[in-house]
Amino acid sequence: MNLPVVALTAGEPAGVGPDLCIALSQRSLPCRLSVLGDVQVLAARARQLGIAVEFVAGEAVPEHRPGTLHVRHVPVAAPVNAGQLDRRNSAHVLALLDAALAGCTRGAYQALVTAPVHKGVINDAGFPFTGHTEYLADHSGTQRVVMMLTGGGLRVALATTHLPLRAVADAITPELLDEVVRILAADLARRFGLGRPRIAVAGLNPHAGESGHLGREEIDVIGPALARLRAEGFDLVGPLPADTLFSRIRLDPCDAVLAMYHDQGLPVLKYASFGSAVNVTLGLPFIRTSVDHGTALDLAGSGRAEVGSVVAAIEMATGMATRDAASQ
């Protein structure tokens, strides 16, 4: 079996990203894994954790074997101490993403998994950066992507991502909803094997606007956009009140939930799947998954970093890549 090659960016070098990479070196994985990071940083973290790892280099990525780790070396700019951010290494973090993008574009990698980065220190270094999702979209020339988290038996996609709450209502337009639903439905079909996915859509306002008494976005924007898409054959339910939506779908299951903003749907999913959820970027010309947590600076180098989310991200990316290959 020709296993897919999965690239894993090591993320913020002072955070738990290197810890996760070292932990993965001890596991069996259903892919050929290539870590993009500084090999000296990884070796130092392995020594700090007391884990023996054989680091493998070279263009060819072998099948992953416990005790080994294939690394594509991308050097840091400044010495790394676990738990201590250094803005001088922000360019290194972005260089990891650029190298992964280049590899995905030329077909060297069949999927990309990203370890967490620290947005604040990247911005402090003078780089405008709002997150992996936006960066990968911009640098791959993708006009619209959709952020979706999976876990706990749920898939939750977002109409808007990293926006201040006061900006959300203005961002939700008929054009946005049309594009997001099409991307969500297409990737659920292509990469998750769901032929005609059923999508439950949340309203924006409390009680989905209470017939216009608590806001008119459901009447003027969301409802009409969904009606037009239904007329084309999309299986959409809503707009539904967000506070009861997740209870409703226990009785009337769906394949995914579309929330209007970041903190509307993700708290429920993260509660249901703490430590094992996966972030998926839909709409990119390549497969990308990620962990559902941050850099956890206080855990870096401690041996207490949880590996469940990155394992789930790799397994999901591998499954998506395998399904992609089978459909071609």
C-alpha positions as CSV (number, residue, x, y, z in Angstrom):
1,M,0.0,0.0,0.0
2,N,1.4,3.4,-1.0
3,L,0.8,5.4,2.2
4,P,0.2,9.2,1.8
5,V,2.9,11.6,2.8
6,V,1.7,13.9,5.6
7,A,3.7,17.1,6.4
8,L,3.6,18.3,10.0
9,T,4.7,21.8,10.8
10,A,6.3,22.0,14.3
11,G,4.7,25.4,15.0
12,E,6.0,27.8,17.7
13,P,9.3,26.3,18.8
14,A,8.9,27.4,22.4
15,G,5.5,25.8,22.7
16,V,4.3,22.2,22.8
17,G,4.7,21.7,19.0
18,P,8.1,20.1,19.3
19,D,6.8,18.0,22.3
20,L,4.0,16.7,20.1
21,C,6.5,15.8,17.3
22,I,8.7,13.9,19.7
23,A,5.7,12.1,21.2
24,L,4.6,11.1,17.7
25,S,8.0,9.5,17.1
26,Q,7.1,6.8,19.6
27,R,3.8,5.9,17.9
28,S,2.7,3.9,15.0
29,L,1.0,6.1,12.4
30,P,-1.0,5.2,9.2
31,C,1.2,7.4,6.9
32,R,4.6,8.6,5.9
33,L,5.2,11.6,8.2
34,S,7.6,14.4,7.6
35,V,8.1,17.0,10.3
36,L,9.0,20.5,9.2
37,G,11.1,22.1,12.0
38,D,14.5,22.7,13.3
39,V,16.2,19.4,13.9
40,Q,18.4,20.8,16.7
41,V,15.4,22.1,18.5
42,L,13.6,18.8,18.2
43,A,16.7,16.9,19.4
44,A,17.0,19.2,22.4
45,R,13.4,18.8,23.3
46,A,13.7,15.0,23.0
47,R,16.6,15.1,25.5
48,Q,14.6,17.3,27.8
49,L,11.7,14.8,27.7
50,G,14.1,11.9,28.1
51,I,12.9,10.3,24.8
52,A,15.3,8.5,22.4
53,V,14.6,9.5,18.7
54,E,16.5,8.6,15.5
55,F,16.1,11.6,13.2
56,V,15.9,10.8,9.5
57,A,16.7,13.3,6.7
58,G,16.5,13.2,2.9
59,E,13.9,14.0,0.2
60,A,12.3,10.5,0.3
61,V,9.9,10.2,3.2
62,P,9.8,6.6,4.5
63,E,6.9,4.9,6.2
64,H,6.8,6.1,9.8
65,R,8.3,3.7,12.3
66,P,8.2,4.1,16.1
67,G,11.5,5.5,17.4
68,T,12.2,7.5,14.3
69,L,11.2,10.9,12.9
70,H,11.7,12.2,9.4
71,V,12.6,15.9,9.6
72,R,12.9,18.6,6.9
73,H,15.2,21.0,8.6
74,V,14.1,24.6,8.7
75,P,16.5,26.5,11.1
76,V,15.4,28.9,13.8
77,A,16.9,32.4,14.1
78,A,17.5,32.4,17.8
79,P,18.1,29.9,20.6
80,V,14.9,28.3,21.9
81,N,14.0,27.8,25.5
82,A,10.8,25.8,26.2
83,G,8.0,28.1,27.4
84,Q,9.8,31.4,26.5
85,L,8.6,33.2,23.4
86,D,11.2,35.0,21.2
87,R,9.9,37.2,18.4
88,R,13.1,36.6,16.5
89,N,11.8,33.1,15.6
90,S,8.5,34.4,14.2
91,A,9.9,34.3,10.7
92,H,10.9,30.7,11.2
93,V,7.3,29.8,12.1
94,L,6.1,31.4,8.9
95,A,8.9,29.7,6.9
96,L,7.6,26.3,8.1
97,L,4.2,27.2,6.6
98,D,5.7,28.4,3.4
99,A,7.8,25.2,3.0
100,A,4.7,23.1,3.6
101,L,2.7,25.1,1.1
102,A,5.4,24.6,-1.5
103,G,5.5,20.9,-0.8
104,C,1.7,20.5,-1.1
105,T,1.6,22.6,-4.3
106,R,4.2,20.4,-6.0
107,G,2.7,17.2,-4.8
108,A,5.4,16.2,-2.4
109,Y,2.9,16.1,0.4
110,Q,-0.7,14.7,0.2
111,A,-1.8,16.5,3.3
112,L,-0.7,19.1,5.8
113,V,-1.1,19.0,9.6
114,T,-0.2,22.1,11.6
115,A,1.0,22.3,15.2
116,P,0.0,25.5,17.1
117,V,1.5,28.9,16.6
118,H,1.4,32.0,18.8
119,K,-0.4,34.8,16.9
120,G,0.6,37.5,19.3
121,V,4.4,37.0,19.1
122,I,4.2,36.8,15.3
123,N,2.3,40.1,15.2
124,D,4.8,41.6,17.7
125,A,7.6,40.7,15.2
126,G,5.9,42.9,12.6
127,F,4.1,40.2,10.6
128,P,0.3,40.7,10.1
129,F,-1.1,37.3,11.0
130,T,-4.6,36.4,12.1
131,G,-4.2,32.6,12.0
132,H,-3.3,29.5,9.9
133,T,-6.6,29.5,8.1
134,E,-6.3,33.0,6.7
135,Y,-2.5,32.6,6.0
136,L,-2.9,29.4,4.0
137,A,-5.8,30.8,2.1
138,D,-4.0,34.0,1.2
139,H,-0.7,32.3,0.2
140,S,-2.4,29.6,-1.9
141,G,-4.5,32.2,-3.8
142,T,-7.7,30.8,-2.4
143,Q,-10.4,33.4,-2.3
144,R,-12.7,31.6,0.3
145,V,-12.0,28.9,2.8
146,V,-14.1,27.5,5.6
147,M,-12.9,26.6,9.1
148,M,-14.5,23.4,10.5
149,L,-13.8,21.5,13.7
150,T,-14.7,17.9,14.2
151,G,-14.9,15.9,17.4
152,G,-17.2,14.4,19.9
153,G,-19.5,13.2,17.1
154,L,-19.9,16.7,15.7
155,R,-18.7,18.7,12.8
156,V,-19.0,22.5,13.3
157,A,-18.1,24.9,10.4
158,L,-17.9,28.7,10.7
159,A,-19.4,31.3,8.5
160,T,-16.9,33.9,10.0
161,T,-13.7,33.1,11.8
162,H,-11.4,35.5,13.6
163,L,-13.5,38.7,13.7
164,P,-14.4,41.0,16.6
165,L,-18.0,40.3,17.6
166,R,-19.1,43.7,16.6
167,A,-18.0,43.1,13.0
168,V,-19.8,39.7,12.6
169,A,-23.3,40.9,11.6
170,D,-21.9,43.1,8.8
171,A,-19.7,40.3,7.5
172,I,-22.7,37.9,7.1
173,T,-24.0,38.6,3.6
174,P,-25.9,36.5,1.1
175,E,-22.7,36.1,-1.0
176,L,-20.7,34.9,2.0
177,L,-23.3,32.3,3.0
178,D,-23.7,31.1,-0.6
179,E,-19.9,30.5,-0.9
180,V,-19.5,28.9,2.6
181,V,-22.4,26.5,2.1
182,R,-21.1,25.4,-1.3
183,I,-17.5,24.8,0.0
184,L,-18.8,23.0,3.1
185,A,-21.1,20.7,1.1
186,A,-18.5,20.0,-1.6
187,D,-15.7,19.0,0.8
188,L,-18.0,17.0,3.0
189,A,-18.9,15.0,-0.1
190,R,-15.4,14.8,-1.7
191,R,-13.2,14.4,1.4
192,F,-15.6,12.9,4.0
193,G,-17.6,10.6,1.6
194,L,-21.0,12.2,2.4
195,G,-22.9,12.2,-0.9
196,R,-25.6,14.8,0.0
197,P,-24.7,16.2,3.4
198,R,-27.4,17.5,5.7
199,I,-26.3,20.8,7.2
200,A,-28.0,22.5,10.2
201,V,-27.5,26.3,10.1
202,A,-27.6,28.5,13.2
203,G,-29.2,31.9,13.2
204,L,-27.1,34.9,14.3
205,N,-29.4,36.4,17.0
206,P,-30.8,35.0,20.2
207,H,-33.8,32.8,19.4
208,A,-32.9,33.2,15.7
209,G,-34.1,36.7,15.9
210,E,-37.5,35.9,17.5
211,S,-39.4,36.7,14.3
212,G,-37.5,40.0,13.9
213,H,-37.9,41.3,17.4
214,L,-34.3,40.5,18.3
215,G,-32.7,41.2,15.0
216,R,-33.6,40.9,11.3
217,E,-30.5,39.1,9.9
218,E,-32.4,35.7,9.9
219,I,-35.3,37.3,7.9
220,D,-33.4,39.6,5.6
221,V,-30.1,37.6,5.0
222,I,-29.8,34.1,6.3
223,G,-33.2,32.7,5.6
224,P,-33.4,33.9,1.9
225,A,-29.8,32.7,1.2
226,L,-30.7,29.2,2.5
227,A,-33.9,29.2,0.5
228,R,-32.1,29.8,-2.7
229,L,-29.6,27.1,-2.0
230,R,-32.4,24.6,-1.1
231,A,-33.9,25.3,-4.4
232,E,-30.7,24.0,-6.0
233,G,-30.9,20.8,-4.0
234,F,-28.8,21.5,-0.9
235,D,-30.1,19.8,2.3
236,L,-30.2,22.7,4.8
237,V,-32.1,23.1,8.0
238,G,-32.5,26.5,9.6
239,P,-31.8,29.2,10.5
240,L,-32.1,27.6,14.0
241,P,-31.7,29.2,17.4
242,A,-28.1,28.4,18.4
243,D,-29.0,27.7,22.1
244,T,-31.2,24.7,21.2
245,L,-29.6,23.6,17.9
246,F,-27.2,21.0,19.4
247,S,-30.0,19.5,21.5
248,R,-32.2,19.3,18.4
249,I,-29.6,17.5,16.3
250,R,-29.4,14.7,18.9
251,L,-32.9,13.8,17.8
252,D,-32.7,14.9,14.2
253,P,-29.1,14.2,13.2
254,C,-27.2,16.1,10.6
255,D,-23.7,15.8,9.0
256,A,-22.5,19.3,10.0
257,V,-23.5,22.4,11.8
258,L,-22.8,25.8,10.3
259,A,-22.4,28.5,13.0
260,M,-22.3,32.2,12.2
261,Y,-19.3,33.0,14.3
262,H,-16.4,31.5,16.2
263,D,-17.7,31.4,19.7
264,Q,-21.2,30.4,18.8
265,G,-20.5,26.8,17.8
266,L,-17.0,25.9,19.0
267,P,-17.5,26.0,22.8
268,V,-20.0,23.1,22.4
269,L,-17.7,21.1,20.2
270,K,-14.6,21.6,22.3
271,Y,-16.6,20.6,25.4
272,A,-17.7,17.5,23.7
273,S,-14.3,16.6,22.4
274,F,-11.7,18.1,24.7
275,G,-8.2,17.0,23.8
276,S,-9.2,15.1,20.7
277,A,-10.9,17.6,18.3
278,V,-9.4,18.4,14.9
279,N,-9.5,21.7,13.0
280,V,-10.0,21.3,9.2
281,T,-9.7,24.0,6.5
282,L,-12.1,23.3,3.7
283,G,-11.8,24.9,0.3
284,L,-8.0,24.8,0.0
285,P,-6.4,23.1,-3.0
286,F,-4.8,20.7,-0.6
287,I,-5.8,18.9,2.7
288,R,-5.1,20.7,5.9
289,T,-5.9,19.7,9.5
290,S,-4.7,21.0,12.8
291,V,-4.9,20.5,16.5
292,D,-7.7,22.2,18.4
293,H,-5.4,23.9,21.1
294,G,-2.8,26.6,21.4
295,T,0.9,26.6,22.1
296,A,0.5,25.7,25.9
297,L,3.8,27.4,26.8
298,D,3.4,26.3,30.4
299,L,3.5,22.6,29.3
300,A,6.3,22.9,26.8
301,G,9.2,20.5,27.8
302,S,7.2,19.2,30.8
303,G,6.2,15.8,29.3
304,R,2.6,16.6,30.1
305,A,1.4,17.8,26.7
306,E,-1.6,15.8,25.4
307,V,-1.0,14.1,22.1
308,G,-4.6,13.1,21.3
309,S,-5.6,16.0,19.1
310,V,-2.5,15.8,16.8
311,V,-2.9,12.1,16.5
312,A,-6.5,12.6,15.5
313,A,-5.5,15.4,13.0
314,I,-3.0,13.1,11.4
315,E,-5.4,10.2,11.2
316,M,-8.1,12.4,9.7
317,A,-5.7,14.0,7.2
318,T,-4.5,10.5,6.2
319,G,-8.1,9.3,5.7
320,M,-9.0,12.3,3.6
321,A,-5.8,11.9,1.4
322,T,-6.6,8.2,0.9
323,R,-10.1,9.0,-0.1
324,D,-8.9,11.7,-2.5
325,A,-6.4,9.3,-4.1
326,A,-9.1,6.6,-4.5
327,S,-11.5,9.1,-6.3
328,Q,-8.9,10.1,-8.9
